[in-house]
Amino acid sequence: MESTFEEVLNKYTPMIHHIINSLNIYKDKDRYFHEATIILWETLQTTDHRKGSFTSYAYSSIRGKLLNHLKKEMKWVETHAFVEHFPEQPSEISYCELEQLEKYTRLLTEKQKIWLIEFIGNGKKLEEIAMQEEVSISAVKSWRGEALKKLRKEYHTS
């Protein structure tokens, strides 16, 4: 007799909570529980019951996919957390504001300074900076990533 998804979910809810707790997820637990529920449903749809224990397959699928989700979220936070304070749109920047911006450049390499001043000070997009400097967009993204790491480390207060 096939179980309904509701029955499976009721049976595996304690396991989902255990996985969430073991991954030290304490913020947005409801969102992660929802993600785990979707993963459980997908696992139930793709499992071959002749190939072994559903419980271990479900556990490893849920844990693995939640870990991947956490990694993606951390990567996003690393690349966007400091940028939140920067303007989104190009704007005229005053001499005083440019001087303020230069205090951040003391930590950076020449290429990272170029990214910071062109992006913030002059409102240029990554593509424009890459064309100006005659490098790939990936290179400019690398400058940005390293610059943000340094700036976050120096100025981030948690």
Buried (B, 14 or more C-beta within 10 A) or exposed (E): EEEEEEEBBEEBBEBBEBBBEEBEBEEEEEEBBEBBBEBBEEBBEEBEEEEEEBEEBBBEBBBEBBEEBBEEEEEEEEBEEBBEEEEEEBEEBEEEEEEEBEEBBEBBEEBBBBBBBBBBBBBBEBEBBBEEBEBEBEBBBBBBBBBBBBBBEEEEEE
